[in-house]
Amino acid sequence: MSENKELPPESFPCNQCHAGILQPRYVTYFTWLGNELITVPYFPAWVCDVCGRREYDEQAIQWLNMLLDPNAGKPTKANRRTQPPTRPHSSAPRPHLDS
């Protein structure tokens, strides 16, 4: 008899061990920034319940990369505006409105 087990919502089969299920968890994320080890507690990830493989939330990684950017918090260079093209001057004077 074949069993048709459905995965709980927000869980996926593990691509590494093919036996476990990736489930959403909060973990401590570690990364190197130059010569410094950066740790981020309560970071969203998908963790396999058998082999422990971690797949990090892509949106959270993008957010973290933006925060760790060496230029974060610095003002951006303002783009120089180009001058509008000069209009040809006519030799005729402009009419006046008399009041």
ChimeraX commands (.cxc) that place a marker at each C-alpha (Angstrom):
marker #1 position 0.00,0.00,0.00 radius 0.5
marker #1 position 1.44,3.40,-0.92 radius 0.5
marker #1 position 1.25,6.25,1.52 radius 0.5
marker #1 position 0.46,9.68,0.19 radius 0.5
marker #1 position 1.80,11.97,2.91 radius 0.5
marker #1 position 1.35,15.66,2.37 radius 0.5
marker #1 position 3.95,18.06,3.68 radius 0.5
marker #1 position 2.84,20.58,6.25 radius 0.5
marker #1 position 2.44,24.10,4.86 radius 0.5
marker #1 position 5.70,26.05,4.62 radius 0.5
marker #1 position 7.95,22.98,4.45 radius 0.5
marker #1 position 9.86,21.38,1.58 radius 0.5
marker #1 position 11.84,18.17,0.96 radius 0.5
marker #1 position 15.59,18.50,1.52 radius 0.5
marker #1 position 17.62,18.56,-1.71 radius 0.5
marker #1 position 20.76,17.36,0.08 radius 0.5
marker #1 position 19.76,14.25,2.04 radius 0.5
marker #1 position 16.42,13.57,0.29 radius 0.5
marker #1 position 15.09,12.18,3.57 radius 0.5
marker #1 position 14.40,15.25,5.65 radius 0.5
marker #1 position 12.02,18.16,5.48 radius 0.5
marker #1 position 13.12,21.82,5.37 radius 0.5
marker #1 position 11.12,23.77,7.90 radius 0.5
marker #1 position 11.16,27.49,8.75 radius 0.5
marker #1 position 13.28,28.33,11.81 radius 0.5
marker #1 position 15.21,31.24,13.27 radius 0.5
marker #1 position 18.96,30.60,13.49 radius 0.5
marker #1 position 22.11,32.58,14.15 radius 0.5
marker #1 position 23.63,33.63,10.83 radius 0.5
marker #1 position 27.44,33.94,10.59 radius 0.5
marker #1 position 29.35,35.75,7.85 radius 0.5
marker #1 position 32.74,37.39,7.40 radius 0.5
marker #1 position 32.96,41.07,6.54 radius 0.5
marker #1 position 36.60,41.67,5.72 radius 0.5
marker #1 position 38.48,40.39,8.78 radius 0.5
marker #1 position 35.47,40.62,11.11 radius 0.5
marker #1 position 33.03,37.83,11.94 radius 0.5
marker #1 position 29.47,39.14,11.89 radius 0.5
marker #1 position 26.71,37.24,13.73 radius 0.5
marker #1 position 23.01,37.91,13.29 radius 0.5
marker #1 position 20.69,36.24,15.82 radius 0.5
marker #1 position 17.10,35.26,14.94 radius 0.5
marker #1 position 17.80,35.11,11.21 radius 0.5
marker #1 position 15.08,33.36,9.10 radius 0.5
marker #1 position 16.17,30.12,7.46 radius 0.5
marker #1 position 14.88,26.77,6.26 radius 0.5
marker #1 position 16.48,23.92,8.24 radius 0.5
marker #1 position 16.38,20.18,7.42 radius 0.5
marker #1 position 15.14,18.08,10.32 radius 0.5
marker #1 position 17.46,15.19,9.36 radius 0.5
marker #1 position 20.79,16.51,8.05 radius 0.5
marker #1 position 20.59,20.09,9.36 radius 0.5
marker #1 position 21.12,21.75,5.98 radius 0.5
marker #1 position 20.29,25.45,6.09 radius 0.5
marker #1 position 18.86,27.51,3.27 radius 0.5
marker #1 position 18.56,31.17,4.13 radius 0.5
marker #1 position 15.62,33.36,3.27 radius 0.5
marker #1 position 16.56,35.26,0.09 radius 0.5
marker #1 position 14.78,38.47,1.05 radius 0.5
marker #1 position 16.51,38.49,4.47 radius 0.5
marker #1 position 19.91,37.96,2.77 radius 0.5
marker #1 position 19.26,40.95,0.48 radius 0.5
marker #1 position 18.25,43.07,3.48 radius 0.5
marker #1 position 21.39,42.03,5.37 radius 0.5
marker #1 position 23.63,42.78,2.38 radius 0.5
marker #1 position 22.11,46.23,2.16 radius 0.5
marker #1 position 22.81,46.85,5.86 radius 0.5
marker #1 position 26.38,45.54,5.65 radius 0.5
marker #1 position 27.20,47.56,2.54 radius 0.5
marker #1 position 30.24,49.76,3.33 radius 0.5
marker #1 position 28.39,52.74,1.82 radius 0.5
marker #1 position 25.28,52.24,3.99 radius 0.5
marker #1 position 24.25,55.46,5.68 radius 0.5
marker #1 position 26.48,57.65,3.53 radius 0.5
marker #1 position 24.85,60.24,1.30 radius 0.5
marker #1 position 24.85,59.36,-2.35 radius 0.5
marker #1 position 26.44,61.64,-4.89 radius 0.5
marker #1 position 23.95,63.97,-6.43 radius 0.5
marker #1 position 23.92,63.76,-10.18 radius 0.5
marker #1 position 24.79,67.04,-11.81 radius 0.5
marker #1 position 22.00,68.55,-13.76 radius 0.5
marker #1 position 22.80,69.48,-17.29 radius 0.5
marker #1 position 22.03,72.99,-18.33 radius 0.5
marker #1 position 19.08,73.33,-20.68 radius 0.5
marker #1 position 20.03,74.28,-24.21 radius 0.5
marker #1 position 20.22,78.03,-24.73 radius 0.5
marker #1 position 17.45,79.62,-26.71 radius 0.5
marker #1 position 18.33,81.78,-29.64 radius 0.5
marker #1 position 17.82,85.44,-28.83 radius 0.5
marker #1 position 15.66,87.38,-31.20 radius 0.5
marker #1 position 16.56,90.93,-32.06 radius 0.5
marker #1 position 12.97,92.10,-31.77 radius 0.5
marker #1 position 12.04,93.51,-28.35 radius 0.5
marker #1 position 9.22,91.92,-26.40 radius 0.5
marker #1 position 5.91,93.78,-26.31 radius 0.5
marker #1 position 4.99,95.62,-23.06 radius 0.5
marker #1 position 1.63,95.52,-21.39 radius 0.5
marker #1 position 0.62,99.04,-20.40 radius 0.5
marker #1 position -1.56,99.36,-17.36 radius 0.5
marker link #1:1,2 radius 0.2
marker link #1:2,3 radius 0.2
marker link #1:3,4 radius 0.2
marker link #1:4,5 radius 0.2
marker link #1:5,6 radius 0.2
marker link #1:6,7 radius 0.2
marker link #1:7,8 radius 0.2
marker link #1:8,9 radius 0.2
marker link #1:9,10 radius 0.2
marker link #1:10,11 radius 0.2
marker link #1:11,12 radius 0.2
marker link #1:12,13 radius 0.2
marker link #1:13,14 radius 0.2
marker link #1:14,15 radius 0.2
marker link #1:15,16 radius 0.2
marker link #1:16,17 radius 0.2
marker link #1:17,18 radius 0.2
marker link #1:18,19 radius 0.2
marker link #1:19,20 radius 0.2
marker link #1:20,21 radius 0.2
marker link #1:21,22 radius 0.2
marker link #1:22,23 radius 0.2
marker link #1:23,24 radius 0.2
marker link #1:24,25 radius 0.2
marker link #1:25,26 radius 0.2
marker link #1:26,27 radius 0.2
marker link #1:27,28 radius 0.2
marker link #1:28,29 radius 0.2
marker link #1:29,30 radius 0.2
marker link #1:30,31 radius 0.2
marker link #1:31,32 radius 0.2
marker link #1:32,33 radius 0.2
marker link #1:33,34 radius 0.2
marker link #1:34,35 radius 0.2
marker link #1:35,36 radius 0.2
marker link #1:36,37 radius 0.2
marker link #1:37,38 radius 0.2
marker link #1:38,39 radius 0.2
marker link #1:39,40 radius 0.2
marker link #1:40,41 radius 0.2
marker link #1:41,42 radius 0.2
marker link #1:42,43 radius 0.2
marker link #1:43,44 radius 0.2
marker link #1:44,45 radius 0.2
marker link #1:45,46 radius 0.2
marker link #1:46,47 radius 0.2
marker link #1:47,48 radius 0.2
marker link #1:48,49 radius 0.2
marker link #1:49,50 radius 0.2
marker link #1:50,51 radius 0.2
marker link #1:51,52 radius 0.2
marker link #1:52,53 radius 0.2
marker link #1:53,54 radius 0.2
marker link #1:54,55 radius 0.2
marker link #1:55,56 radius 0.2
marker link #1:56,57 radius 0.2
marker link #1:57,58 radius 0.2
marker link #1:58,59 radius 0.2
marker link #1:59,60 radius 0.2
marker link #1:60,61 radius 0.2
marker link #1:61,62 radius 0.2
marker link #1:62,63 radius 0.2
marker link #1:63,64 radius 0.2
marker link #1:64,65 radius 0.2
marker link #1:65,66 radius 0.2
marker link #1:66,67 radius 0.2
marker link #1:67,68 radius 0.2
marker link #1:68,69 radius 0.2
marker link #1:69,70 radius 0.2
marker link #1:70,71 radius 0.2
marker link #1:71,72 radius 0.2
marker link #1:72,73 radius 0.2
marker link #1:73,74 radius 0.2
marker link #1:74,75 radius 0.2
marker link #1:75,76 radius 0.2
marker link #1:76,77 radius 0.2
marker link #1:77,78 radius 0.2
marker link #1:78,79 radius 0.2
marker link #1:79,80 radius 0.2
marker link #1:80,81 radius 0.2
marker link #1:81,82 radius 0.2
marker link #1:82,83 radius 0.2
marker link #1:83,84 radius 0.2
marker link #1:84,85 radius 0.2
marker link #1:85,86 radius 0.2
marker link #1:86,87 radius 0.2
marker link #1:87,88 radius 0.2
marker link #1:88,89 radius 0.2
marker link #1:89,90 radius 0.2
marker link #1:90,91 radius 0.2
marker link #1:91,92 radius 0.2
marker link #1:92,93 radius 0.2
marker link #1:93,94 radius 0.2
marker link #1:94,95 radius 0.2
marker link #1:95,96 radius 0.2
marker link #1:96,97 radius 0.2
marker link #1:97,98 radius 0.2
marker link #1:98,99 radius 0.2
view
